[in-house]
Amino acid sequence: MANKLQITLIKSTIGSKPQHVKTIEALGLKKIRQTVEKIDNPQMRGMIQKVNHLVEVKEI
């Protein structure tokens, strides 16, 4: 079974670069403290690395 990541938006995207806002939207996050579960793969890790200052990540 594939590992999963629990991604939580902890900071607002107001004032962020447009590319970071689009990455947050692509992760499926819209509101602060919203949490989504995604499969752990290199693409997700790359997206998380771009916006690591806005999100909190836990491995499940």
VMD Tcl script that builds the backbone (N, CA, C; Angstrom):
set m [mol new atoms 180]
animate dup $m
set s [atomselect $m all]
$s set {name element resname resid chain x y z} {
  {N N MET 1 A 0.843 -1.194 0.000}
  {CA C MET 1 A 0.000 0.000 0.000}
  {C C MET 1 A 0.884 1.252 0.000}
  {N N ALA 2 A 0.511 2.205 -0.799}
  {CA C ALA 2 A 1.291 3.434 -0.928}
  {C C ALA 2 A 1.155 4.308 0.312}
  {N N ASN 3 A 2.232 4.990 0.665}
  {CA C ASN 3 A 2.195 5.930 1.784}
  {C C ASN 3 A 1.367 7.137 1.388}
  {N N LYS 4 A 0.779 7.781 2.399}
  {CA C LYS 4 A 0.000 8.986 2.143}
  {C C LYS 4 A 0.570 10.133 2.952}
  {N N LEU 5 A 0.262 11.330 2.483}
  {CA C LEU 5 A 0.664 12.547 3.175}
  {C C LEU 5 A -0.581 13.316 3.574}
  {N N GLN 6 A -0.580 13.831 4.782}
  {CA C GLN 6 A -1.665 14.688 5.253}
  {C C GLN 6 A -1.134 16.120 5.181}
  {N N ILE 7 A -1.750 16.922 4.316}
  {CA C ILE 7 A -1.276 18.280 4.059}
  {C C ILE 7 A -2.300 19.268 4.605}
  {N N THR 8 A -1.851 20.194 5.452}
  {CA C THR 8 A -2.722 21.183 6.062}
  {C C THR 8 A -2.216 22.581 5.724}
  {N N LEU 9 A -3.127 23.433 5.256}
  {CA C LEU 9 A -2.780 24.830 4.981}
  {C C LEU 9 A -2.759 25.579 6.307}
  {N N ILE 10 A -1.604 26.152 6.665}
  {CA C ILE 10 A -1.489 26.815 7.968}
  {C C ILE 10 A -1.344 28.326 7.863}
  {N N LYS 11 A -1.013 28.830 6.658}
  {CA C LYS 11 A -0.897 30.275 6.471}
  {C C LYS 11 A -1.691 30.691 5.247}
  {N N SER 12 A -2.130 31.928 5.244}
  {CA C SER 12 A -2.904 32.470 4.128}
  {C C SER 12 A -2.025 32.655 2.898}
  {N N THR 13 A -2.657 32.569 1.747}
  {CA C THR 13 A -1.939 32.784 0.489}
  {C C THR 13 A -1.972 34.248 0.058}
  {N N ILE 14 A -2.602 35.102 0.863}
  {CA C ILE 14 A -2.643 36.529 0.531}
  {C C ILE 14 A -1.218 37.069 0.517}
  {N N GLY 15 A -0.851 37.735 -0.553}
  {CA C GLY 15 A 0.482 38.293 -0.688}
  {C C GLY 15 A 1.511 37.321 -1.225}
  {N N SER 16 A 1.098 36.067 -1.443}
  {CA C SER 16 A 2.020 35.074 -1.988}
  {C C SER 16 A 2.158 35.254 -3.491}
  {N N LYS 17 A 3.214 34.684 -4.043}
  {CA C LYS 17 A 3.411 34.719 -5.486}
  {C C LYS 17 A 2.274 33.950 -6.159}
  {N N PRO 18 A 1.845 34.404 -7.335}
  {CA C PRO 18 A 0.758 33.698 -8.051}
  {C C PRO 18 A 1.054 32.217 -8.273}
  {N N GLN 19 A 2.316 31.882 -8.510}
  {CA C GLN 19 A 2.678 30.482 -8.715}
  {C C GLN 19 A 2.425 29.662 -7.437}
  {N N HIS 20 A 2.674 30.246 -6.270}
  {CA C HIS 20 A 2.438 29.551 -5.010}
  {C C HIS 20 A 0.942 29.368 -4.775}
  {N N VAL 21 A 0.155 30.383 -5.111}
  {CA C VAL 21 A -1.299 30.296 -4.955}
  {C C VAL 21 A -1.841 29.161 -5.825}
  {N N LYS 22 A -1.364 29.062 -7.056}
  {CA C LYS 22 A -1.811 28.003 -7.964}
  {C C LYS 22 A -1.392 26.628 -7.459}
  {N N THR 23 A -0.224 26.534 -6.851}
  {CA C THR 23 A 0.235 25.260 -6.296}
  {C C THR 23 A -0.655 24.831 -5.141}
  {N N ILE 24 A -1.020 25.773 -4.271}
  {CA C ILE 24 A -1.926 25.470 -3.158}
  {C C ILE 24 A -3.266 24.982 -3.699}
  {N N GLU 25 A -3.794 25.641 -4.718}
  {CA C GLU 25 A -5.055 25.223 -5.326}
  {C C GLU 25 A -4.931 23.835 -5.945}
  {N N ALA 26 A -3.790 23.554 -6.581}
  {CA C ALA 26 A -3.566 22.249 -7.201}
  {C C ALA 26 A -3.491 21.137 -6.155}
  {N N LEU 27 A -3.060 21.486 -4.954}
  {CA C LEU 27 A -3.043 20.508 -3.864}
  {C C LEU 27 A -4.444 20.265 -3.307}
  {N N GLY 28 A -5.402 21.098 -3.700}
  {CA C GLY 28 A -6.781 20.927 -3.252}
  {C C GLY 28 A -7.107 21.692 -1.986}
  {N N LEU 29 A -6.292 22.679 -1.652}
  {CA C LEU 29 A -6.502 23.462 -0.432}
  {C C LEU 29 A -7.133 24.806 -0.771}
  {N N LYS 30 A -8.142 25.196 0.026}
  {CA C LYS 30 A -8.823 26.466 -0.204}
  {C C LYS 30 A -8.854 27.344 1.041}
  {N N LYS 31 A -9.019 26.724 2.198}
  {CA C LYS 31 A -9.155 27.491 3.434}
  {C C LYS 31 A -8.044 27.145 4.419}
  {N N ILE 32 A -7.739 28.089 5.292}
  {CA C ILE 32 A -6.747 27.854 6.334}
  {C C ILE 32 A -7.260 26.748 7.256}
  {N N ARG 33 A -6.358 25.880 7.689}
  {CA C ARG 33 A -6.613 24.710 8.533}
  {C C ARG 33 A -7.374 23.602 7.806}
  {N N GLN 34 A -7.550 23.738 6.489}
  {CA C GLN 34 A -8.139 22.647 5.706}
  {C C GLN 34 A -7.057 21.590 5.495}
  {N N THR 35 A -7.447 20.315 5.591}
  {CA C THR 35 A -6.504 19.214 5.452}
  {C C THR 35 A -6.936 18.311 4.307}
  {N N VAL 36 A -5.969 17.869 3.514}
  {CA C VAL 36 A -6.218 16.905 2.449}
  {C C VAL 36 A -5.213 15.768 2.568}
  {N N GLU 37 A -5.588 14.589 2.066}
  {CA C GLU 37 A -4.687 13.446 2.023}
  {C C GLU 37 A -4.326 13.178 0.579}
  {N N LYS 38 A -3.032 13.064 0.333}
  {CA C LYS 38 A -2.529 12.813 -1.020}
  {C C LYS 38 A -1.543 11.653 -0.970}
  {N N ILE 39 A -1.422 10.942 -2.081}
  {CA C ILE 39 A -0.455 9.858 -2.174}
  {C C ILE 39 A 0.949 10.456 -2.228}
  {N N ASP 40 A 1.864 9.823 -1.506}
  {CA C ASP 40 A 3.252 10.291 -1.453}
  {C C ASP 40 A 3.982 9.859 -2.722}
  {N N ASN 41 A 4.314 10.832 -3.571}
  {CA C ASN 41 A 5.101 10.573 -4.777}
  {C C ASN 41 A 5.970 11.797 -5.053}
  {N N PRO 42 A 6.915 11.683 -5.968}
  {CA C PRO 42 A 7.828 12.805 -6.227}
  {C C PRO 42 A 7.115 14.091 -6.659}
  {N N GLN 43 A 6.009 13.981 -7.390}
  {CA C GLN 43 A 5.286 15.167 -7.835}
  {C C GLN 43 A 4.700 15.917 -6.636}
  {N N MET 44 A 4.090 15.193 -5.700}
  {CA C MET 44 A 3.526 15.825 -4.499}
  {C C MET 44 A 4.625 16.440 -3.655}
  {N N ARG 45 A 5.739 15.732 -3.514}
  {CA C ARG 45 A 6.862 16.244 -2.716}
  {C C ARG 45 A 7.386 17.552 -3.307}
  {N N GLY 46 A 7.438 17.625 -4.626}
  {CA C GLY 46 A 7.904 18.840 -5.286}
  {C C GLY 46 A 6.961 20.007 -5.053}
  {N N MET 47 A 5.651 19.736 -5.137}
  {CA C MET 47 A 4.662 20.789 -4.903}
  {C C MET 47 A 4.745 21.279 -3.464}
  {N N ILE 48 A 4.888 20.342 -2.538}
  {CA C ILE 48 A 4.973 20.699 -1.111}
  {C C ILE 48 A 6.233 21.514 -0.843}
  {N N GLN 49 A 7.326 21.149 -1.501}
  {CA C GLN 49 A 8.586 21.873 -1.299}
  {C C GLN 49 A 8.465 23.329 -1.751}
  {N N LYS 50 A 7.696 23.577 -2.814}
  {CA C LYS 50 A 7.491 24.944 -3.311}
  {C C LYS 50 A 6.769 25.819 -2.293}
  {N N VAL 51 A 5.822 25.230 -1.550}
  {CA C VAL 51 A 4.983 26.012 -0.631}
  {C C VAL 51 A 5.147 25.545 0.815}
  {N N ASN 52 A 6.341 25.038 1.159}
  {CA C ASN 52 A 6.537 24.496 2.503}
  {C C ASN 52 A 6.368 25.533 3.606}
  {N N HIS 53 A 6.459 26.827 3.270}
  {CA C HIS 53 A 6.271 27.884 4.262}
  {C C HIS 53 A 4.786 28.144 4.537}
  {N N LEU 54 A 3.890 27.555 3.744}
  {CA C LEU 54 A 2.448 27.764 3.900}
  {C C LEU 54 A 1.720 26.527 4.420}
  {N N VAL 55 A 2.360 25.361 4.361}
  {CA C VAL 55 A 1.687 24.122 4.708}
  {C C VAL 55 A 2.433 23.342 5.800}
  {N N GLU 56 A 1.694 22.424 6.402}
  {CA C GLU 56 A 2.266 21.484 7.378}
  {C C GLU 56 A 1.984 20.096 6.845}
  {N N VAL 57 A 2.975 19.207 6.887}
  {CA C VAL 57 A 2.846 17.881 6.283}
  {C C VAL 57 A 3.125 16.806 7.325}
  {N N LYS 58 A 2.255 15.778 7.348}
  {CA C LYS 58 A 2.461 14.606 8.203}
  {C C LYS 58 A 2.368 13.374 7.311}
  {N N GLU 59 A 3.225 12.390 7.589}
  {CA C GLU 59 A 3.136 11.122 6.869}
  {C C GLU 59 A 2.150 10.228 7.600}
  {N N ILE 60 A 1.311 9.550 6.819}
  {CA C ILE 60 A 0.313 8.640 7.414}
  {C C ILE 60 A 0.741 7.215 7.149}
}
mol reanalyze $m
mol bondsrecalc $m
mol representation Tube
mol addrep $m
